[in-house]
Amino acid sequence: MLPLFFVSSMTLTARPSPLAPLLHHPLLPPASLNLLSRSPPRMSVESPAAGKAVAPSGDFTPPPPTSSLAGAIALVAGTTVGAGILALPAKTLAAGIVPTTGTLLASWVYMASSGLLIAEVNVNTLCALERSAVSLSTMTEETLGVAGSRVSSLAYVFIHYTLLVAYMLQGGTLLLELGAALPPLAALPAATAGPPLFAALLGGALLLCPPAVVEKVNAVAVGGVIATFGLLLGLGAQQVDPALLAHVDVPAVVPAIPVMVLSLVYHNVVPTICYQLGCDLPRIRTAILAGSAIPTLMFIAWCAVILGSVPFDAADAAVAAGETFDPLALLRSSGDAFGEVVRVFSLLAVSTSFVGFYYGLTDFFADALGLDQRNERAAAAGGAAAAAA
């Protein structure tokens, strides 16, 4: 996954960016990263798609903040802590905690760097076009042209819908497992009734509730994720065997790298937090770094508990028996308090990721269909009022 691919030949004029040292990375073509070496104020942009320079009028004002820094951090963290954390233990069990920790930290550095670069491009594009918000569609159109924008947009939508379906399937199953004690829910088949019920409850809330309410509820849900996670660590630490943590098999961590990278994906909400924080790059960087660092530390601690509780050869034994190995399924089926907390944590983690992907997809369509041009409409209304006066 290369979130940097759409950064192309936009040329802006302003003060140097703090991310300028990244421009000399040997894997990044210098000519394609001019956009990252500038900052939003007073810029001119030459778009290869349009073939002409576009200059702001000079009096452009970025959109005012609509969210707090804590809310933006919660959105990034909640989007990151999703289905990936549920899959990590099964993929890293054979490698051991030491290779897993090192690879997770390296993955975070890469994903955090790419998130910062996307934020830089997003804010510069937003200010250059004097828009209230821009998504991947506009960013790629300004850098790769119309054809590149269509290809990347198609991939973006496909991945989002695929992951939303996965979240609905997993969330529906967990919802009915937790509600098994209630007679109306106990009679429902989990495979067919769970996903529609999960989508109706969470999707309906996202559709009907104001954004401010959604932000607060999401922050509470992220707090619930952290609280249940702390409880899981406390309960799981009692079952950890230090001998299992001493196991090291570095080559076995390679198949887990794609899952680690996917687990740290939050980039779809970067355009959202850019306009929510009013294009304030220092606060945006803080939201990205803090919001992605918290889940990374959670992933490491989570893997330590699971890898220290389950024999490292359990996965091979399950595969040899023709079974699918899922350490979390074993924990959930234990029937004790630990299994119930795992269910609650898993449901909250899937729900917060669902919210993040919902935001990413709706903002993408709002930008692609021209439904979110608040600054343009405000400017037009102001001009009309001035003319009438």
NORLINMO-V104968 format. One record per run of one state. SS is the DSSP state (H for helix, E for strand, L for the rest). FROM is the first residue (numbers start at 0). LEN is the number of residues. Records with the same first field share a line. If there is no record, write none. Layout:
BEGIN
SS=FROM-LEN / FROM-LEN
END
This chain:
BEGIN
L=0-19 / 24-5 / 32-1 / 37-6 / 47-4 / 55-13 / 80-2 / 92-4 / 128-7 / 178-4 / 186-3 / 208-2 / 239-2 / 245-4 / 263-3 / 276-4 / 307-6 / 320-6 / 332-4 / 368-5 / 388-1
H=19-5 / 29-3 / 33-4 / 68-12 / 82-10 / 96-32 / 135-43 / 182-4 / 189-19 / 210-29 / 241-4 / 249-14 / 266-10 / 280-27 / 313-7 / 326-6 / 336-32 / 373-15
E=43-4 / 51-4
END
